[in-house]
Amino acid sequence: MSRRSTFLLSALVVGYAFLYIPIALVIGFSFNESRSVAVWSGFSTKWYAALWENDALLGAVGLSLRIATVAATVAVVIGTAAAFALDRFRRLPAKPAFALLLATPLILPETITGFSLLLLFVWLEEAVGWPGGRGATTITLAHVTLGIAFATVVILARLRQLDRTLEAAAADLGATGWVTFRTVTLPLLAPAMLAAWLLAFTLSLDDLVIASFVSGPGSSTLPMVVFSSVRLGVSPQVNALATLLVVAVTVVLGLAAWLLARHERRRRQAA
């Protein structure tokens, strides 16, 4: 093996170790008998039972999942429309400005985004009476704003790679614009839309800074609850919850990879 190959292999091993050893430690210490995260005192699953009785933590999980699901779905719908506007409408008025506005949440610090959205919600409440205070609605709207930018980038990249002759062939065979979109364009965009949904869902579920600005009493998301508990000392219940989330994410990603591989296999067979 050459020196270059040895260096690349070593860098790969170090990189993966840096990423996954902390996750492995979290999973391992979720089964620790003691509350300590430094000393192993025996195997136990009592923290999973304690997690099941922690209404505050489970409530935060449910709230975060609901917000992330709604925010990701709305972001993908609007992001798909925005991607079509940027790719298909050549004479779209103020197209460069529109593209810049879509990309702004990607480059702005989250503190600025969160503070600006807070000012917007306060102004709207005073002007029209909606939203009535800060809570799950304002967090969802904030996460939709963030997710649209990422969803548009992912879907636009796929849209620009589509073979337009397939849509032209469908039109030549008498298909209307809606039928062409539903039977040709949408199935080809489905993998990118799924990837965009997963990305927006993850960003919403993981967000702490923006949610801290636009949340109110009784609307603490999971990152906010975990961050508050960490400042008082790491609870093994957080380790147990993190382990369950890792398992759930692994299953979802495995299912998504299987669906994408099946779609690609069918596409190659059709070709």
DOKE-421795 format. One line per 8 residues: number of its first residue (from 0); their letters; for each residue y, x negated, z negated of N, C-alpha, C, O. Coordinates in steps of 0.2 Angstrom, whole numbers, padded with zeros to 4 digits, always signed. Atoms other than C-alpha are relative to their C-alpha. Example, Ala and Ser with C-alpha at 12.3 -4.5 7.8 and 13.67 -1.06 7.14 Angstrom:
REM residues 2
0 = as = -0006:-0004:+0000:-0022:-0062:-0039:+0006:-0004:+0000:+0005:-0009:-0003  -0006:+0004:+0001:-0005:-0068:-0036:+0005:+0004:-0003:+0011:+0001:-0004
END
This chain:
REM residues 271
0 = msrrstfl = -0006:-0004:+0000:+0000:+0000:+0000:+0006:-0004:+0000:+0007:-0009:-0004  -0006:+0004:-0001:+0017:-0007:+0005:+0005:+0001:-0006:+0004:+0006:-0010  -0005:+0000:+0005:+0031:-0010:-0007:+0004:+0006:+0000:+0006:+0010:-0005  -0004:-0006:-0001:+0041:+0004:+0000:-0004:+0006:-0002:-0001:+0011:-0005  +0004:-0006:+0002:+0027:+0017:-0002:-0001:+0000:-0007:-0001:+0005:-0010  +0001:+0000:+0008:+0024:+0011:-0020:+0007:+0002:-0003:+0006:+0006:-0008  -0007:-0002:+0002:+0043:+0013:-0023:+0001:+0008:+0000:+0003:+0011:-0004  -0001:-0007:-0001:+0043:+0031:-0016:-0004:+0004:-0004:-0003:+0009:-0007
8 = lsalvvgy = +0004:-0004:+0004:+0028:+0036:-0025:+0002:+0000:-0007:+0001:+0005:-0011  -0003:+0000:+0007:+0035:+0030:-0041:+0006:+0004:-0002:+0006:+0007:-0007  -0006:-0005:+0000:+0051:+0039:-0038:-0002:+0007:-0001:+0001:+0011:-0004  +0002:-0007:+0000:+0042:+0055:-0035:-0004:+0001:-0006:-0002:+0007:-0009  +0003:-0001:+0007:+0031:+0053:-0051:+0005:+0001:-0005:+0005:+0005:-0009  -0006:+0000:+0005:+0047:+0049:-0061:+0004:+0007:+0000:+0005:+0010:-0005  -0004:-0006:-0002:+0056:+0064:-0053:-0003:+0006:-0003:-0001:+0010:-0006  +0004:-0006:+0002:+0042:+0077:-0056:-0001:-0001:-0008:-0001:+0005:-0011
16 = aflyipia = +0000:+0001:+0007:+0040:+0070:-0074:+0006:+0002:-0004:+0006:+0006:-0009  -0006:-0002:+0003:+0058:+0072:-0078:+0001:+0007:+0000:+0004:+0010:-0004  -0001:-0007:-0001:+0058:+0090:-0072:-0005:+0004:-0004:-0003:+0009:-0007  +0006:-0004:+0003:+0041:+0096:-0079:-0002:-0002:-0007:-0005:+0003:-0010  +0002:+0002:+0007:+0038:+0086:-0095:+0004:+0005:-0005:+0000:+0007:-0010  -0004:-0004:+0005:+0052:+0096:-0105:-0003:+0007:+0000:-0004:+0010:-0005  +0003:-0007:-0001:+0044:+0113:-0098:-0007:+0000:-0004:-0008:+0004:-0007  +0006:+0000:+0003:+0027:+0107:-0104:+0000:-0001:-0008:-0004:+0002:-0011
24 = lvigfsfn = -0001:+0000:+0007:+0034:+0103:-0121:+0002:+0006:-0003:-0001:+0008:-0008  -0001:-0007:+0002:+0041:+0120:-0123:-0006:+0004:+0000:-0007:+0008:-0005  +0006:-0004:+0000:+0025:+0128:-0118:-0005:-0002:-0006:-0008:+0002:-0009  +0005:+0002:+0005:+0015:+0117:-0130:+0002:+0002:-0007:-0002:+0004:-0011  -0002:-0002:+0007:+0026:+0120:-0145:+0001:+0007:-0001:+0002:+0009:-0007  +0000:-0007:+0001:+0026:+0138:-0142:-0007:+0002:-0004:-0007:+0008:-0007  +0007:-0001:+0004:+0008:+0137:-0150:+0000:-0004:-0006:-0006:-0005:-0009  +0000:+0004:+0006:+0013:+0126:-0164:+0001:+0005:-0007:+0004:+0009:-0007
32 = esrsvavw = +0000:-0004:+0007:+0010:+0133:-0182:+0006:-0001:-0003:+0008:+0004:-0006  -0007:+0001:+0004:+0026:+0126:-0189:+0006:+0001:+0005:+0005:+0002:+0011  -0007:-0002:-0004:+0044:+0130:-0184:+0002:-0007:+0003:+0007:-0006:+0007  -0003:+0007:-0002:+0047:+0111:-0181:-0002:-0001:+0007:-0008:+0001:+0010  +0002:+0002:-0007:+0048:+0105:-0163:-0001:-0007:+0000:-0001:-0010:+0006  +0001:+0008:+0000:+0045:+0087:-0168:-0007:-0001:-0003:-0010:-0007:-0001  +0006:+0001:+0003:+0029:+0089:-0178:-0005:+0005:+0002:-0004:+0011:+0001  +0005:-0005:-0002:+0013:+0097:-0172:-0005:+0001:-0007:-0007:-0004:-0009
40 = sgfstkwy = +0004:-0002:+0006:+0004:+0106:-0187:-0006:+0004:+0001:-0009:+0006:-0004  +0006:-0004:-0002:-0009:+0116:-0178:+0001:+0005:+0005:+0007:+0007:+0006  +0000:-0005:-0005:-0013:+0129:-0165:+0001:+0007:-0003:-0002:+0008:-0008  -0001:-0007:+0003:-0006:+0146:-0168:+0003:+0004:+0006:+0007:+0002:+0010  -0003:-0004:-0004:-0001:+0161:-0158:+0005:+0005:-0004:+0007:+0010:-0001  -0003:-0004:+0004:+0009:+0169:-0172:+0007:+0001:+0003:+0010:+0006:+0002  -0007:-0001:-0003:+0026:+0166:-0163:+0000:+0005:+0006:+0005:+0008:+0007  +0000:-0005:-0005:+0021:+0177:-0149:-0001:+0007:-0003:+0003:+0012:-0001
48 = aalwenda = +0000:-0006:+0003:+0017:+0191:-0161:+0007:+0001:-0003:+0009:+0007:-0003  -0007:-0001:+0003:+0034:+0188:-0170:+0005:+0002:+0006:+0010:+0006:+0005  -0004:-0002:-0006:+0042:+0189:-0152:+0000:+0007:+0001:+0005:+0010:+0003  +0002:-0007:-0002:+0034:+0206:-0149:+0004:+0004:-0005:+0006:+0010:-0003  -0003:-0004:+0005:+0043:+0212:-0165:+0008:-0002:+0000:+0011:+0002:-0004  -0007:+0002:+0000:+0060:+0204:-0161:+0004:+0005:+0005:+0004:+0003:+0011  -0004:-0005:-0005:+0070:+0219:-0154:+0006:-0003:+0003:+0007:-0001:+0009  -0006:+0003:-0003:+0086:+0209:-0151:-0002:-0004:+0006:+0001:-0003:+0011
56 = llgavgls = +0002:+0005:-0006:+0077:+0196:-0140:-0003:+0004:+0006:-0001:+0003:+0011  +0004:-0004:-0005:+0066:+0209:-0131:+0006:+0004:+0004:+0005:+0006:+0010  -0006:-0004:-0003:+0082:+0220:-0128:+0004:-0004:+0005:+0006:-0002:+0010  -0004:+0005:-0004:+0091:+0205:-0121:-0004:-0001:+0007:-0001:-0002:+0012  +0005:+0001:-0006:+0076:+0202:-0109:+0001:+0006:+0005:+0001:+0005:+0011  +0000:-0006:-0004:+0076:+0220:-0103:+0007:+0001:+0003:+0007:+0002:+0009  -0007:+0000:-0003:+0095:+0220:-0100:+0001:-0005:+0005:+0003:-0003:+0011  +0000:+0005:-0005:+0094:+0204:-0091:-0004:+0001:+0007:-0001:+0000:+0012
64 = lriatvaa = +0004:-0002:-0005:+0080:+0210:-0080:+0003:+0005:+0004:+0003:+0005:+0011  -0003:-0006:-0003:+0089:+0226:-0076:+0006:-0002:+0004:+0007:+0000:+0010  -0006:+0002:-0004:+0105:+0218:-0071:-0002:-0005:+0005:+0001:-0004:+0011  +0002:+0005:-0005:+0097:+0204:-0061:-0003:+0004:+0006:-0002:+0002:+0012  +0004:-0004:-0006:+0086:+0217:-0051:+0006:+0004:+0004:+0006:+0003:+0010  -0005:-0004:-0003:+0101:+0228:-0047:+0005:-0005:+0004:+0007:-0004:+0010  -0005:+0005:-0003:+0113:+0213:-0044:-0003:-0003:+0007:+0000:-0004:+0012  +0004:+0004:-0006:+0100:+0204:-0032:+0000:+0005:+0006:+0001:+0003:+0012
72 = tvavvigt = +0001:-0005:-0006:+0097:+0220:-0022:+0006:+0002:+0003:+0007:+0002:+0009  -0006:-0001:-0004:+0115:+0224:-0019:+0003:-0006:+0003:+0006:-0005:+0009  -0002:+0006:-0004:+0119:+0206:-0015:-0003:-0001:+0006:+0000:-0003:+0011  +0003:+0001:-0006:+0106:+0206:-0002:+0002:+0005:+0005:+0003:+0003:+0011  -0002:-0005:-0005:+0111:+0222:+0006:+0007:-0002:+0003:+0008:-0002:+0009  -0007:+0002:-0003:+0130:+0216:+0007:-0001:-0006:+0003:+0003:-0007:+0008  +0000:+0006:-0003:+0125:+0199:+0011:-0003:+0000:+0007:-0001:-0004:+0012  +0003:-0001:-0007:+0114:+0205:+0026:+0006:+0002:+0005:+0006:+0000:+0010
80 = aaafaldr = -0005:-0003:-0004:+0129:+0215:+0032:+0005:-0005:+0002:+0008:-0006:+0008  -0005:+0005:-0001:+0141:+0200:+0030:-0003:-0005:+0005:+0001:-0008:+0009  +0003:+0004:-0004:+0129:+0189:+0039:+0000:+0002:+0007:+0001:-0001:+0012  -0001:-0003:-0007:+0128:+0201:+0054:+0007:+0000:+0003:+0008:-0002:+0009  -0007:+0000:-0002:+0147:+0202:+0054:+0002:-0007:+0003:+0005:-0008:+0008  -0001:+0007:-0002:+0148:+0183:+0055:-0003:-0003:+0006:+0000:-0007:+0010  +0004:+0003:-0006:+0135:+0180:+0068:+0000:+0004:+0006:+0001:+0002:+0012  +0000:-0004:-0006:+0136:+0195:+0080:+0006:+0003:+0002:+0007:+0004:+0008
88 = frrlpakp = -0007:-0002:-0002:+0154:+0200:+0080:+0004:-0006:+0001:+0007:-0009:-0003  -0004:+0006:-0002:+0162:+0186:+0090:+0008:+0001:-0001:+0011:-0004:-0002  -0007:-0001:+0001:+0179:+0194:+0089:+0002:+0004:-0006:+0007:+0008:-0007  -0001:-0003:+0006:+0179:+0199:+0071:+0007:-0003:-0003:+0008:-0009:-0003  -0006:+0002:+0002:+0197:+0199:+0065:+0000:-0005:-0007:-0004:-0003:-0011  +0000:+0005:+0005:+0201:+0184:+0053:-0007:-0002:-0002:-0008:-0003:-0008  +0007:+0002:+0002:+0183:+0178:+0054:+0000:-0006:-0004:-0004:-0007:-0009  +0000:+0006:+0005:+0187:+0161:+0047:+0002:+0001:-0007:-0001:-0002:-0012
96 = afalllat = -0002:-0001:+0007:+0196:+0168:+0032:-0006:+0004:-0003:-0007:+0003:-0009  +0006:-0004:+0002:+0181:+0180:+0030:-0005:-0005:-0003:-0008:-0004:-0008  +0005:+0004:+0002:+0169:+0166:+0030:+0002:-0005:-0006:-0002:-0006:-0010  -0002:+0004:+0005:+0180:+0156:+0018:+0000:+0004:-0007:-0002:+0001:-0012  +0000:-0005:+0006:+0181:+0171:+0006:-0007:+0000:-0003:-0009:+0000:-0009  +0007:+0000:+0002:+0162:+0172:+0006:-0003:-0006:-0003:-0007:-0006:-0008  +0002:+0006:+0003:+0160:+0154:+0002:+0003:-0002:-0006:+0001:-0007:-0010  -0004:+0002:+0006:+0173:+0153:-0012:-0005:+0000:-0006:-0004:-0005:-0010
104 = plilpeti = +0004:+0000:+0006:+0160:+0158:-0026:-0004:-0006:+0000:-0007:-0008:-0006  +0005:+0006:+0000:+0149:+0143:-0020:+0003:-0006:-0003:+0000:-0010:-0006  -0003:+0007:+0002:+0162:+0130:-0024:+0005:+0001:-0006:+0007:-0004:-0009  -0004:-0001:+0006:+0173:+0138:-0038:-0004:-0001:-0007:-0010:+0001:-0007  +0004:+0000:+0007:+0168:+0133:-0056:-0001:+0007:-0003:+0003:+0011:-0002  +0002:-0007:+0002:+0160:+0147:-0065:+0005:+0002:-0005:+0006:+0008:-0006  -0005:-0002:+0005:+0173:+0147:-0079:+0006:+0003:+0004:+0009:+0008:+0001  -0006:-0003:-0003:+0187:+0151:-0066:-0003:+0007:+0003:+0001:+0011:+0003
112 = tgfsllll = +0002:-0006:-0002:+0176:+0164:-0058:-0001:+0005:-0005:+0001:+0011:-0005  +0001:-0005:+0006:+0172:+0172:-0075:+0007:+0002:-0002:+0007:+0008:-0004  -0007:-0002:+0003:+0190:+0172:-0081:+0004:+0004:+0005:+0007:+0009:+0003  -0003:-0004:-0005:+0196:+0179:-0064:-0003:+0007:+0000:+0001:+0012:+0001  +0003:-0006:+0000:+0184:+0193:-0065:+0001:+0004:-0006:+0002:+0010:-0006  -0002:-0004:+0006:+0188:+0197:-0083:+0007:+0003:+0001:+0008:+0008:-0001  -0007:-0003:-0001:+0207:+0199:-0078:-0001:+0006:+0005:+0003:+0010:+0004  +0001:-0006:-0005:+0201:+0210:-0063:-0002:+0006:-0004:+0001:+0011:-0003
120 = fvwleeav = +0003:-0006:+0003:+0191:+0221:-0074:+0005:+0003:-0005:+0006:+0009:-0006  -0005:-0002:+0004:+0205:+0222:-0087:+0005:+0004:+0003:+0008:+0009:+0001  -0005:-0004:-0004:+0218:+0227:-0074:-0003:+0006:+0003:+0001:+0011:+0003  +0003:-0006:-0003:+0206:+0240:-0066:+0000:+0005:-0006:+0001:+0011:-0004  +0001:-0005:+0005:+0203:+0248:-0083:+0007:+0003:-0002:+0008:+0009:-0003  -0007:-0002:+0001:+0222:+0249:-0086:+0003:+0004:+0006:+0007:+0009:+0004  -0003:-0003:-0006:+0226:+0255:-0068:-0004:+0007:+0001:-0001:+0012:+0002  +0003:-0006:-0002:+0212:+0268:-0065:-0005:+0002:-0005:-0008:+0007:-0004
128 = gwpggrga = +0004:-0003:+0005:+0202:+0269:-0081:-0007:-0002:+0001:-0012:+0000:-0003  +0007:+0002:-0001:+0186:+0261:-0074:+0000:-0008:+0002:+0005:-0010:+0005  +0005:-0002:+0004:+0176:+0251:-0079:+0003:+0001:-0008:+0007:-0002:-0010  -0003:-0001:+0007:+0178:+0258:-0097:-0003:-0005:-0005:-0008:-0004:-0008  +0003:+0005:+0004:+0176:+0242:-0106:-0004:-0005:+0003:-0006:-0004:+0009  +0005:+0005:-0002:+0165:+0227:-0104:-0007:+0001:-0002:-0008:+0002:-0008  +0007:-0002:+0001:+0146:+0229:-0103:-0004:-0002:+0005:-0003:-0006:+0009  +0005:+0002:-0005:+0131:+0229:-0092:+0003:+0001:+0007:+0001:-0002:+0012
136 = ttitlahv = -0003:-0002:-0006:+0142:+0237:-0078:+0004:-0006:+0003:+0003:-0008:+0009  -0004:+0006:-0002:+0154:+0222:-0077:-0004:-0006:+0001:-0002:-0010:+0005  +0004:+0006:-0001:+0141:+0209:-0079:-0004:+0001:+0007:-0004:-0004:+0011  +0004:-0001:-0007:+0131:+0217:-0064:+0005:-0001:+0006:+0003:-0004:+0010  -0005:+0001:-0005:+0147:+0218:-0054:+0002:-0008:+0001:+0002:-0010:+0007  -0002:+0008:+0000:+0151:+0199:-0058:-0006:-0003:+0004:-0005:-0008:+0008  +0006:+0003:-0003:+0133:+0194:-0053:-0001:+0002:+0007:-0003:-0002:+0011  +0000:-0002:-0007:+0134:+0204:-0037:+0005:-0004:+0004:+0003:-0007:+0009
144 = tlgiafat = -0005:+0005:-0003:+0150:+0194:-0033:-0003:-0007:+0002:-0002:-0010:+0007  +0003:+0007:+0000:+0141:+0178:-0036:-0006:+0000:+0005:-0007:-0005:+0009  +0006:+0000:-0004:+0124:+0183:-0027:+0002:+0001:+0007:-0002:-0001:+0011  -0002:-0001:-0007:+0133:+0189:-0011:+0001:-0006:+0004:-0002:-0007:+0009  -0002:+0007:-0003:+0139:+0171:-0007:-0007:-0003:+0002:-0008:-0006:+0007  +0007:+0003:-0001:+0121:+0164:-0009:-0004:+0004:+0005:-0007:+0001:+0009  +0004:-0004:-0005:+0113:+0178:+0000:+0002:+0000:+0007:-0002:-0001:+0012  -0002:+0001:-0007:+0124:+0177:+0015:-0001:-0006:+0003:-0003:-0006:+0009
152 = vvilarlr = +0002:+0006:-0003:+0121:+0159:+0017:-0007:-0001:+0002:-0008:-0003:+0008  +0007:+0000:-0002:+0102:+0161:+0017:-0001:+0004:+0006:-0005:+0002:+0011  +0001:-0005:-0005:+0102:+0176:+0028:+0003:-0002:+0007:+0000:-0001:+0012  -0004:+0002:-0006:+0115:+0169:+0040:-0004:-0006:+0004:-0004:-0006:+0010  +0003:+0006:-0003:+0105:+0153:+0043:-0006:+0003:+0004:-0008:+0000:+0009  +0006:-0003:-0003:+0089:+0163:+0047:+0002:+0004:+0007:-0001:+0004:+0012  -0002:-0004:-0005:+0099:+0175:+0058:+0002:-0004:+0006:+0001:-0002:+0012  -0002:+0004:-0006:+0106:+0161:+0069:-0006:-0003:+0003:-0005:-0006:+0009
160 = qldrtlea = +0006:+0003:-0003:+0088:+0155:+0072:-0004:+0005:+0004:-0009:+0003:+0007  +0004:-0005:-0003:+0082:+0172:+0078:+0000:-0001:+0008:+0005:-0003:+0011  +0000:+0000:-0007:+0076:+0173:+0096:+0003:+0007:+0003:+0000:+0012:+0002  -0003:-0006:-0002:+0088:+0186:+0104:-0003:+0003:+0006:-0002:+0009:+0007  +0004:-0003:-0006:+0077:+0189:+0119:-0005:+0005:-0003:-0006:+0010:+0001  +0004:-0005:+0002:+0066:+0199:+0108:+0003:+0007:-0001:+0001:+0012:+0000  -0004:-0006:+0001:+0080:+0211:+0104:+0001:+0003:+0007:+0002:+0009:+0008  -0002:-0002:-0007:+0085:+0211:+0122:-0006:+0004:+0004:-0006:+0009:+0007
168 = aaadlgat = +0006:-0003:-0003:+0067:+0215:+0127:-0002:+0007:-0003:-0003:+0012:+0001  +0001:-0007:+0003:+0066:+0230:+0115:+0005:+0005:+0003:+0003:+0010:+0004  -0005:-0005:-0003:+0082:+0237:+0122:-0002:+0001:+0007:-0001:+0007:+0009  +0002:-0001:-0007:+0075:+0235:+0140:-0005:+0005:+0000:-0006:+0009:+0005  +0006:-0005:+0001:+0060:+0245:+0134:+0002:+0007:-0002:-0002:+0012:-0003  -0003:-0006:+0002:+0072:+0259:+0129:+0001:+0001:-0008:+0003:+0007:-0010  -0001:-0001:+0007:+0073:+0256:+0110:+0008:+0000:-0001:+0012:-0003:+0002  -0007:+0000:+0002:+0090:+0261:+0102:+0001:-0006:-0004:-0003:-0010:-0006
176 = gwvtfrtv = -0002:+0006:+0004:+0100:+0249:+0092:-0003:+0000:-0007:-0005:-0005:-0010  +0003:+0000:+0007:+0093:+0256:+0075:-0008:-0001:+0001:-0010:-0005:-0004  +0007:+0001:-0001:+0075:+0256:+0082:-0001:-0008:+0000:-0006:-0011:-0002  +0001:+0007:-0001:+0077:+0238:+0087:+0001:-0004:-0006:-0002:-0009:-0008  -0002:+0003:+0006:+0085:+0233:+0071:-0006:+0001:-0005:-0008:-0004:-0009  +0005:-0002:+0005:+0071:+0242:+0061:-0007:-0004:+0002:-0011:-0006:-0003  +0006:+0002:-0002:+0056:+0236:+0071:+0000:-0008:+0002:-0006:-0011:+0003  +0000:+0007:-0003:+0061:+0219:+0078:+0004:-0005:-0005:+0002:-0010:-0008
184 = tlpllapa = -0004:+0005:+0003:+0076:+0211:+0069:-0002:+0000:-0008:-0002:-0006:-0011  +0002:+0000:+0007:+0072:+0217:+0051:-0006:-0004:-0002:-0006:-0008:-0007  +0006:+0004:+0002:+0054:+0210:+0050:+0001:-0007:+0001:-0002:-0011:-0003  -0001:+0008:-0001:+0060:+0193:+0057:+0005:-0002:-0006:+0004:-0008:-0007  -0005:+0002:+0006:+0074:+0193:+0043:-0003:+0001:-0006:-0001:-0002:-0011  +0003:-0002:+0006:+0062:+0199:+0030:-0001:-0007:-0005:+0000:-0006:-0011  +0001:+0006:+0004:+0057:+0181:+0024:+0006:-0003:-0003:+0007:-0005:-0009  -0006:+0002:+0003:+0075:+0176:+0022:+0003:+0004:-0005:+0006:+0002:-0010
192 = mlaawlla = -0003:-0005:+0004:+0080:+0192:+0014:-0004:-0001:-0007:-0001:+0000:-0012  +0004:+0001:+0006:+0066:+0189:+0001:+0002:-0006:-0004:+0003:-0006:-0010  -0002:+0007:+0003:+0071:+0171:-0002:+0007:+0001:-0003:+0009:-0001:-0009  -0006:-0001:+0002:+0089:+0177:-0004:+0000:+0004:-0006:+0004:+0003:-0011  +0001:-0005:+0006:+0084:+0191:-0016:-0003:-0004:-0006:+0000:-0003:-0012  +0003:+0005:+0006:+0074:+0178:-0027:+0005:-0004:-0002:+0006:-0005:-0008  -0006:+0005:+0002:+0089:+0166:-0027:+0005:+0004:-0004:+0007:+0002:-0009  -0005:-0004:+0003:+0101:+0180:-0032:-0003:+0002:-0007:+0001:+0002:-0012
200 = ftlslddl = +0003:-0002:+0006:+0089:+0186:-0045:+0000:-0005:-0005:+0002:-0004:-0011  +0000:+0006:+0005:+0087:+0169:-0053:+0007:-0002:-0002:+0007:-0003:-0008  -0006:+0002:+0002:+0105:+0165:-0053:+0003:+0005:-0005:+0006:+0003:-0010  -0002:-0005:+0005:+0109:+0182:-0062:-0004:-0001:-0007:-0001:-0001:-0012  +0004:+0001:+0006:+0095:+0179:-0074:+0002:-0006:-0004:+0001:-0006:-0010  -0001:+0006:+0003:+0100:+0162:-0078:+0008:-0001:-0002:+0010:-0006:-0006  -0007:+0001:+0001:+0119:+0165:-0079:+0002:+0000:-0007:+0000:+0005:-0011  -0003:+0000:+0006:+0128:+0161:-0095:+0007:+0001:-0001:+0010:+0005:-0004
208 = viasfvsg = -0007:+0000:+0001:+0146:+0157:-0092:+0004:+0006:+0002:+0008:+0009:-0001  -0003:-0006:-0003:+0151:+0171:-0081:-0001:+0006:-0004:+0003:+0010:-0006  +0002:-0006:+0005:+0142:+0184:-0092:+0004:+0000:-0006:+0005:+0005:-0009  -0003:+0001:+0006:+0150:+0177:-0107:+0008:+0003:+0000:+0010:+0005:-0005  -0006:-0002:-0001:+0167:+0181:-0100:+0001:+0008:+0001:+0005:+0011:-0002  -0001:-0007:-0002:+0164:+0199:-0094:-0005:+0005:-0004:-0005:+0011:-0002  +0004:-0004:+0004:+0152:+0205:-0107:+0004:+0003:-0006:+0009:+0001:-0007  -0003:-0003:+0006:+0156:+0216:-0122:-0005:+0001:-0006:-0011:-0002:-0005
216 = pgsstlpm = +0005:-0001:+0006:+0148:+0221:-0139:-0006:+0004:+0003:-0005:+0009:+0006  +0006:-0004:-0001:+0130:+0227:-0137:-0003:-0002:+0007:-0007:+0002:+0010  +0002:+0001:-0007:+0128:+0219:-0119:-0001:-0007:+0000:+0001:-0010:+0005  +0001:+0007:+0000:+0122:+0202:-0123:-0007:-0001:+0004:-0012:+0002:+0003  +0006:+0001:-0005:+0110:+0195:-0109:-0004:-0006:-0004:-0002:-0008:-0009  +0005:+0005:+0003:+0095:+0183:-0113:+0003:-0007:+0000:+0003:-0009:-0006  -0003:+0007:+0002:+0105:+0167:-0110:+0005:+0000:-0005:+0005:-0005:-0009  -0005:+0000:+0006:+0118:+0172:-0122:-0003:+0001:-0006:-0001:-0003:-0011
224 = vvfssvrl = +0003:+0000:+0006:+0106:+0177:-0135:-0004:-0007:-0002:-0003:-0009:-0007  +0003:+0006:+0001:+0096:+0161:-0133:+0005:-0006:-0002:+0004:-0010:-0006  -0005:+0005:+0002:+0112:+0150:-0133:+0002:+0001:-0007:+0004:-0004:-0011  -0003:-0002:+0007:+0118:+0159:-0149:-0006:-0002:-0005:-0004:-0005:-0010  +0005:+0002:+0004:+0101:+0156:-0157:-0001:-0008:-0001:-0003:-0010:-0006  +0001:+0007:+0000:+0100:+0138:-0152:+0005:-0004:-0004:+0003:-0009:-0007  -0005:+0003:+0004:+0116:+0134:-0161:-0002:+0000:-0007:+0001:-0004:-0011  +0002:+0000:+0007:+0108:+0139:-0177:-0007:-0003:-0001:-0010:-0003:-0007
232 = gvspqvna = +0006:+0003:+0001:+0092:+0130:-0174:-0005:+0003:+0005:-0005:+0009:+0006  +0005:-0003:-0005:+0078:+0132:-0160:-0005:+0004:-0004:-0009:+0001:-0008  +0005:-0004:+0003:+0067:+0146:-0165:-0007:+0000:+0005:-0006:+0000:+0011  +0006:+0000:-0004:+0048:+0145:-0159:-0001:+0006:+0004:-0004:+0006:+0009  +0001:-0006:-0004:+0050:+0163:-0153:+0003:-0001:+0007:+0001:+0002:+0012  -0003:+0002:-0007:+0062:+0156:-0139:-0005:-0004:+0004:-0005:-0003:+0010  +0005:+0004:-0004:+0048:+0144:-0134:-0005:+0005:+0002:-0007:+0004:+0008  +0005:-0004:-0003:+0036:+0158:-0133:+0002:+0005:+0006:-0001:+0006:+0011
240 = latllvva = -0003:-0003:-0005:+0048:+0168:-0123:+0000:-0004:+0007:-0001:-0001:+0012  -0001:+0004:-0006:+0051:+0154:-0111:-0007:-0001:+0003:-0007:-0002:+0009  +0007:+0001:-0003:+0032:+0151:-0109:-0002:+0007:+0004:-0004:+0006:+0010  +0002:-0007:-0003:+0030:+0170:-0104:+0004:+0000:+0007:+0002:+0002:+0012  -0004:+0000:-0006:+0045:+0168:-0092:-0003:-0005:+0006:-0003:-0003:+0012  +0003:+0005:-0005:+0037:+0152:-0084:-0006:+0003:+0004:-0007:+0002:+0010  +0006:-0003:-0003:+0021:+0161:-0081:+0002:+0006:+0005:-0001:+0006:+0010  -0003:-0005:-0004:+0030:+0176:-0074:+0003:-0002:+0007:+0001:+0000:+0012
248 = vtvvlgla = -0003:+0003:-0006:+0040:+0166:-0062:-0005:-0004:+0004:-0005:-0003:+0011  +0005:+0003:-0004:+0025:+0156:-0057:-0004:+0005:+0004:-0006:+0004:+0010  +0003:-0005:-0004:+0016:+0172:-0052:+0004:+0003:+0005:+0001:+0004:+0011  -0005:-0003:-0005:+0031:+0179:-0043:+0001:-0005:+0006:+0000:-0003:+0012  +0000:+0005:-0005:+0033:+0163:-0033:-0006:-0001:+0004:-0006:-0002:+0010  +0006:+0000:-0004:+0015:+0162:-0029:-0001:+0006:+0005:-0004:+0005:+0010  +0001:-0006:-0004:+0015:+0180:-0023:+0005:-0001:+0006:+0003:+0001:+0012  -0005:+0001:-0006:+0031:+0176:-0012:-0002:-0005:+0005:-0002:-0004:+0011
256 = awllarhe = +0003:+0006:-0005:+0023:+0160:-0005:-0005:+0003:+0004:-0006:+0002:+0010  +0005:-0003:-0004:+0008:+0170:+0000:+0002:+0005:+0005:-0001:+0005:+0011  -0003:-0005:-0005:+0018:+0184:+0008:+0003:-0004:+0006:+0002:-0002:+0012  -0003:+0004:-0006:+0028:+0171:+0018:-0005:-0003:+0004:-0004:-0003:+0010  +0005:+0003:-0004:+0013:+0162:+0023:-0004:+0005:+0005:-0006:+0004:+0010  +0004:-0005:-0004:+0004:+0178:+0029:+0005:+0002:+0006:+0002:+0003:+0011  -0005:-0002:-0006:+0020:+0183:+0039:+0000:-0005:+0005:+0000:-0004:+0011  -0001:+0005:-0005:+0021:+0166:+0047:-0007:+0000:+0004:-0007:-0002:+0010
264 = rrrrqaa = +0007:+0000:-0003:+0002:+0167:+0051:+0000:+0005:+0005:-0003:+0004:+0011  +0000:-0006:-0004:+0004:+0184:+0059:+0005:-0001:+0006:+0004:+0000:+0012  -0004:+0001:-0006:+0019:+0178:+0069:-0003:-0005:+0005:-0002:-0004:+0011  +0003:+0005:-0005:+0010:+0163:+0076:-0006:+0003:+0004:-0007:+0002:+0010  +0005:-0003:-0004:-0005:+0174:+0081:+0003:+0005:+0005:+0000:+0005:+0011  -0003:-0004:-0004:+0007:+0186:+0089:+0003:-0004:+0006:+0003:-0002:+0012  -0003:+0004:-0006:+0015:+0172:+0099:-0006:-0003:+0004:-0004:-0007:+0009
END
